[in-house]
């Protein structure tokens, strides 16, 4: 295992897997439907710049992030593809978006009013967000739509797109998804009455794009699926098509000892040995994103599952071994080793959360190593 730091721990990110997932979706979409690669939250913990470049090489035509800061970082790293900021950005920062050719999400007349008061040069490019049932951001009613366009000055604001976000596209029952689709079509019809110019229409997230690829509009936003992760356990069971997981978390044993019966392990002595047991120490802890709730999860050593024992410390944790192993023996927290695999879904189930959150937990202390072959 190559290392870019002075510790035995790293995230391995397979960029070939990212490309394979983009190509797999692209092959199922209509040729006229583009892919917007979502690289917010540092590429879901995988590394935004590296993932963005891989996605573009595989055929994604633009990128999406949550924050203006994330978009500026991409530009600073030489990425020239179109970038959409999907979250709310204060109008005071619109000039940054104008200067760096970054598209903002706007949906409030109040935002427009404050923007017009700014001393800006050039027009700001925007996508209009419609809230069809997610309940976060966006225009919800025809009255709100009318108010927005009544204030819109097209010499200062260039409307390039319109979109919504689905709340239940990854669930077995598509009734609410269908309801959102119907609401979107109604609002879109009114949108087109106010704005007759050509725009990019996009509704599909990973789940919708994977399940109904022929029913998407001009583009889809490929997020979690691009990283080889299914949007839900239901979708992993159904598997519209095979995804290739891109992330592995690997480390090595730094200490191995044999303890007698009834010896305590870690803070609080929450684990006591039952007999003579081999215990390994691992240089990972909650400062790396390995939460204390990981206690009891299996990791892979020598191709076998072995449990984490005792409380996870800030920088270290312990594993119950089946025998003595040399210092430096590889330990896999996420990924494959031999014919065994610990998936992010397995970790998420133990933590009572979703794979999205687990991928985003890994901190900057862990170096990312990028692989180019599967």
Legacy VTK file of the C-alpha trace (Angstrom):
# vtk DataFile Version 3.0
C-alpha trace
ASCII
DATASET POLYDATA
POINTS 374 float
0.000 0.000 0.000
1.511 3.291 -1.112
1.358 6.139 1.350
1.454 9.900 0.914
1.933 10.532 4.644
3.935 9.248 7.568
1.275 6.886 8.895
-0.090 3.483 7.997
-3.564 4.595 6.935
-5.200 5.960 3.794
-8.312 6.107 1.684
-7.821 4.495 -1.703
-10.020 6.059 -4.380
-10.341 4.158 -7.631
-10.909 6.729 -10.369
-11.427 3.932 -12.887
-14.518 2.974 -10.896
-15.799 6.567 -11.070
-15.404 6.511 -14.847
-17.031 3.094 -15.146
-20.099 4.268 -13.231
-20.474 7.401 -15.373
-20.159 5.331 -18.541
-22.662 2.765 -17.237
-25.302 5.440 -16.666
-24.495 7.250 -19.902
-25.091 4.040 -21.866
-28.642 3.847 -20.470
-29.671 7.468 -20.863
-31.085 8.980 -24.014
-28.279 10.438 -26.103
-29.746 13.905 -25.593
-29.563 13.630 -21.783
-26.378 15.010 -20.245
-24.740 13.999 -16.978
-24.038 16.568 -14.271
-21.451 15.057 -11.922
-22.194 15.991 -8.302
-18.942 16.562 -6.398
-20.179 18.462 -3.349
-18.804 17.688 0.135
-15.343 17.091 -1.322
-16.758 14.581 -3.779
-18.723 12.777 -1.036
-15.432 12.416 0.795
-13.626 10.977 -2.234
-11.883 14.174 -3.381
-13.768 16.723 -5.474
-11.038 17.763 -7.913
-9.883 14.261 -8.784
-13.413 12.897 -9.093
-14.511 15.874 -11.197
-11.683 15.348 -13.662
-12.424 11.613 -13.898
-16.143 12.219 -14.429
-15.508 14.770 -17.170
-13.109 12.393 -18.902
-15.854 9.749 -18.830
-18.420 12.033 -20.450
-19.995 14.225 -17.755
-20.557 17.654 -19.263
-20.830 19.751 -16.109
-20.473 19.660 -12.333
-22.643 20.451 -9.331
-21.674 21.442 -5.799
-23.491 22.706 -2.716
-21.382 25.764 -1.856
-19.809 28.628 -3.768
-16.592 27.857 -1.892
-16.567 24.379 -3.436
-17.021 25.806 -6.921
-14.211 28.324 -6.422
-11.919 25.505 -5.289
-12.635 23.591 -8.481
-11.837 26.672 -10.561
-8.628 27.237 -8.582
-7.577 23.717 -9.536
-7.934 24.343 -13.245
-11.397 22.913 -13.880
-13.159 24.869 -16.624
-16.356 22.822 -17.042
-19.683 24.482 -16.198
-20.396 24.400 -12.442
-23.786 24.753 -10.748
-24.002 25.699 -7.065
-27.175 23.984 -5.855
-27.313 25.597 -2.423
-28.284 29.159 -1.477
-25.555 31.743 -1.999
-25.873 35.234 -0.535
-26.373 37.856 -3.276
-23.415 39.800 -1.886
-21.141 37.129 -3.378
-22.689 37.081 -6.848
-19.762 38.973 -8.362
-17.486 36.039 -7.481
-19.782 33.744 -9.448
-19.852 36.183 -12.363
-16.075 36.543 -12.446
-15.444 32.794 -12.289
-18.306 31.754 -14.583
-20.142 29.829 -11.879
-23.904 29.307 -12.072
-25.999 29.955 -8.964
-29.336 28.570 -7.793
-31.857 31.373 -7.250
-35.575 31.279 -6.470
-36.382 34.278 -4.240
-37.575 37.736 -5.343
-35.844 39.050 -2.223
-32.535 37.656 -3.495
-32.996 39.502 -6.778
-33.796 42.744 -4.991
-30.610 42.614 -2.915
-28.538 41.563 -5.933
-29.695 44.578 -7.941
-28.385 46.833 -5.170
-24.869 45.421 -5.516
-22.235 47.148 -7.595
-21.632 44.319 -10.076
-20.299 44.049 -13.597
-21.764 41.498 -15.950
-24.825 39.310 -15.537
-25.151 36.372 -13.172
-26.140 32.958 -14.571
-28.739 31.044 -12.589
-30.830 27.901 -12.439
-34.263 28.352 -10.889
-35.099 25.814 -8.168
-38.664 24.502 -7.869
-39.772 22.895 -4.604
-42.133 20.107 -5.600
-42.183 18.342 -2.261
-38.676 18.186 -0.810
-39.459 21.119 1.456
-35.985 22.674 1.425
-35.411 25.341 -1.218
-37.354 26.555 -4.208
-40.481 28.125 -5.656
-43.540 26.195 -4.463
-46.563 27.936 -5.977
-47.691 29.714 -9.099
-47.973 32.918 -7.067
-44.341 32.642 -5.973
-43.378 31.993 -9.592
-45.173 35.138 -10.743
-43.548 37.229 -7.999
-40.097 35.957 -8.954
-40.378 36.678 -12.658
-42.077 40.025 -12.030
-38.825 41.178 -10.430
-36.433 39.389 -12.791
-34.249 41.720 -14.879
-32.913 39.596 -17.727
-30.195 42.113 -18.499
-28.643 41.353 -15.109
-29.776 37.764 -14.521
-29.429 35.059 -17.156
-31.754 32.099 -16.561
-29.973 29.004 -17.874
-31.861 26.185 -16.193
-34.697 24.968 -13.996
-34.743 21.955 -11.688
-36.221 20.157 -8.705
-35.123 17.420 -6.330
-36.935 14.188 -5.495
-37.417 13.040 -1.904
-38.364 9.371 -2.428
-36.982 8.297 -5.807
-35.007 5.503 -4.115
-37.989 3.914 -2.335
-40.197 0.986 -3.445
-43.381 3.079 -3.513
-43.166 5.742 -6.218
-46.477 7.459 -5.401
-44.837 10.535 -3.844
-42.224 10.586 -6.598
-45.024 10.639 -9.182
-46.730 13.431 -7.239
-43.537 15.483 -7.349
-43.212 14.842 -11.071
-46.756 16.087 -11.623
-46.114 19.207 -9.557
-42.927 19.847 -11.495
-44.708 19.599 -14.834
-47.347 22.080 -13.663
-44.766 24.546 -12.405
-42.607 24.026 -15.481
-45.514 24.949 -17.727
-45.904 28.219 -15.855
-42.150 28.757 -15.856
-42.165 28.549 -19.651
-44.921 31.144 -19.846
-42.688 33.577 -17.978
-39.411 32.554 -19.617
-39.460 31.644 -23.311
-35.711 31.226 -23.768
-33.911 27.898 -23.977
-33.021 26.383 -20.615
-31.606 23.143 -19.223
-34.294 21.140 -17.424
-33.105 18.566 -14.873
-34.950 16.591 -12.222
-33.202 13.232 -12.003
-30.926 12.381 -9.113
-29.013 9.082 -9.062
-32.065 7.052 -8.062
-34.422 8.523 -10.651
-31.811 8.409 -13.407
-30.953 4.786 -12.692
-34.572 3.617 -12.433
-36.149 5.607 -15.249
-33.312 6.628 -17.585
-35.608 7.155 -20.574
-37.871 9.585 -18.690
-35.242 12.169 -17.791
-35.137 15.688 -19.199
-32.053 17.484 -20.559
-29.692 16.356 -17.803
-29.418 14.231 -14.665
-27.456 14.910 -11.508
-25.315 11.838 -10.820
-24.196 11.894 -7.202
-24.057 8.856 -4.922
-24.236 6.379 -7.810
-21.148 7.862 -9.428
-19.139 6.716 -6.400
-20.373 3.142 -6.824
-22.885 3.407 -3.984
-26.594 2.694 -4.309
-28.970 5.415 -3.071
-30.786 2.987 -0.757
-30.746 -0.622 0.417
-33.835 -1.209 -1.740
-31.969 -0.063 -4.843
-28.917 -2.128 -3.956
-31.174 -5.181 -3.805
-32.845 -4.347 -7.129
-29.644 -3.118 -8.838
-30.870 -1.397 -12.013
-27.297 -1.967 -13.161
-23.988 -2.805 -11.556
-22.017 -0.051 -9.880
-18.346 -0.271 -8.930
-17.472 1.024 -5.460
-14.629 3.534 -5.599
-13.569 3.854 -1.954
-11.502 1.609 0.283
-10.099 2.400 3.727
-6.923 0.547 4.586
-4.461 0.672 7.449
-1.971 -1.643 9.200
-1.404 -3.151 12.590
1.002 -1.136 14.727
1.093 -3.395 17.789
0.100 -6.988 18.611
-0.061 -8.515 22.085
-1.543 -11.510 23.863
-3.598 -10.748 26.961
-4.758 -13.002 29.766
-8.418 -13.426 30.680
-10.337 -10.491 32.200
-8.050 -7.745 30.878
-9.813 -4.460 30.034
-9.526 -2.817 26.638
-9.639 0.964 25.995
-11.466 3.780 27.793
-14.086 2.679 30.256
-12.897 -0.928 30.011
-16.085 -1.713 28.080
-14.498 -4.912 26.774
-12.787 -7.584 28.876
-10.958 -10.542 27.432
-12.720 -13.849 28.101
-9.600 -15.999 27.768
-6.097 -15.602 26.411
-6.716 -13.347 23.395
-4.574 -11.759 20.737
-5.292 -8.038 20.420
-4.064 -5.730 17.673
-3.759 -1.949 17.799
-4.763 0.083 14.730
-3.756 3.722 14.063
-7.265 4.985 13.276
-9.741 6.785 15.501
-12.606 9.208 15.618
-10.340 12.079 14.526
-10.171 10.194 11.213
-13.936 9.683 11.046
-14.066 6.267 12.733
-16.810 7.082 15.197
-17.040 5.448 18.615
-20.122 3.626 17.339
-17.832 1.569 15.082
-17.082 -0.559 18.164
-18.223 -4.119 17.420
-17.908 -3.805 13.640
-15.758 -6.273 11.738
-12.592 -5.305 9.891
-10.623 -7.576 7.584
-7.275 -9.055 8.560
-5.652 -11.778 6.480
-8.888 -12.046 4.495
-10.910 -12.806 7.632
-13.466 -10.815 9.619
-12.349 -9.725 13.070
-14.238 -7.403 15.477
-13.209 -4.022 16.793
-13.186 -4.238 20.582
-13.254 -1.570 23.258
-14.076 2.055 22.681
-12.676 3.805 19.625
-10.089 6.372 20.722
-9.282 9.659 19.016
-6.287 8.204 17.170
-6.357 4.448 17.724
-8.605 1.440 18.137
-8.216 -2.260 18.871
-9.166 -5.455 17.067
-9.576 -8.984 18.412
-7.259 -11.231 16.370
-7.477 -14.974 15.843
-3.699 -15.313 16.247
-0.496 -13.295 16.250
0.202 -11.230 13.120
3.322 -9.271 12.185
3.411 -5.523 12.696
2.445 -3.938 9.392
-0.204 -6.519 8.475
-2.866 -4.830 6.363
-6.265 -4.115 7.930
-9.226 -3.196 5.707
-11.997 -1.106 7.274
-13.940 -0.569 4.041
-13.415 -2.550 0.862
-12.311 -6.006 -0.202
-9.643 -8.314 1.146
-9.497 -11.809 -0.289
-13.069 -13.006 -0.841
-14.439 -10.873 2.001
-15.787 -7.326 1.809
-16.889 -4.681 4.280
-19.161 -2.279 2.440
-20.140 1.256 3.353
-23.720 -0.026 3.549
-22.692 -2.523 6.240
-20.984 0.227 8.201
-23.992 2.515 7.729
-26.366 -0.153 9.008
-24.268 -0.580 12.163
-24.178 3.188 12.688
-27.909 3.497 11.976
-27.358 5.897 9.090
-26.807 5.868 5.300
-23.783 5.265 3.096
-23.737 8.944 2.046
-22.995 10.024 5.612
-20.314 7.423 6.233
-18.401 8.447 3.093
-18.481 12.066 4.260
-17.243 11.222 7.773
-13.634 10.527 6.784
-11.579 13.560 7.699
-8.747 15.372 5.966
-6.280 13.602 8.281
-6.635 10.566 6.052
-4.627 10.934 2.848
-6.472 10.076 -0.361
-4.524 7.889 -2.777
-5.896 7.787 -6.305
-5.806 4.620 -8.378
-6.396 4.600 -12.125
-7.040 0.889 -12.684
-9.790 -1.337 -11.314
LINES 1 375
374 0 1 2 3 4 5 6 7 8 9 10 11 12 13 14 15 16 17 18 19 20 21 22 23 24 25 26 27 28 29 30 31 32 33 34 35 36 37 38 39 40 41 42 43 44 45 46 47 48 49 50 51 52 53 54 55 56 57 58 59 60 61 62 63 64 65 66 67 68 69 70 71 72 73 74 75 76 77 78 79 80 81 82 83 84 85 86 87 88 89 90 91 92 93 94 95 96 97 98 99 100 101 102 103 104 105 106 107 108 109 110 111 112 113 114 115 116 117 118 119 120 121 122 123 124 125 126 127 128 129 130 131 132 133 134 135 136 137 138 139 140 141 142 143 144 145 146 147 148 149 150 151 152 153 154 155 156 157 158 159 160 161 162 163 164 165 166 167 168 169 170 171 172 173 174 175 176 177 178 179 180 181 182 183 184 185 186 187 188 189 190 191 192 193 194 195 196 197 198 199 200 201 202 203 204 205 206 207 208 209 210 211 212 213 214 215 216 217 218 219 220 221 222 223 224 225 226 227 228 229 230 231 232 233 234 235 236 237 238 239 240 241 242 243 244 245 246 247 248 249 250 251 252 253 254 255 256 257 258 259 260 261 262 263 264 265 266 267 268 269 270 271 272 273 274 275 276 277 278 279 280 281 282 283 284 285 286 287 288 289 290 291 292 293 294 295 296 297 298 299 300 301 302 303 304 305 306 307 308 309 310 311 312 313 314 315 316 317 318 319 320 321 322 323 324 325 326 327 328 329 330 331 332 333 334 335 336 337 338 339 340 341 342 343 344 345 346 347 348 349 350 351 352 353 354 355 356 357 358 359 360 361 362 363 364 365 366 367 368 369 370 371 372 373
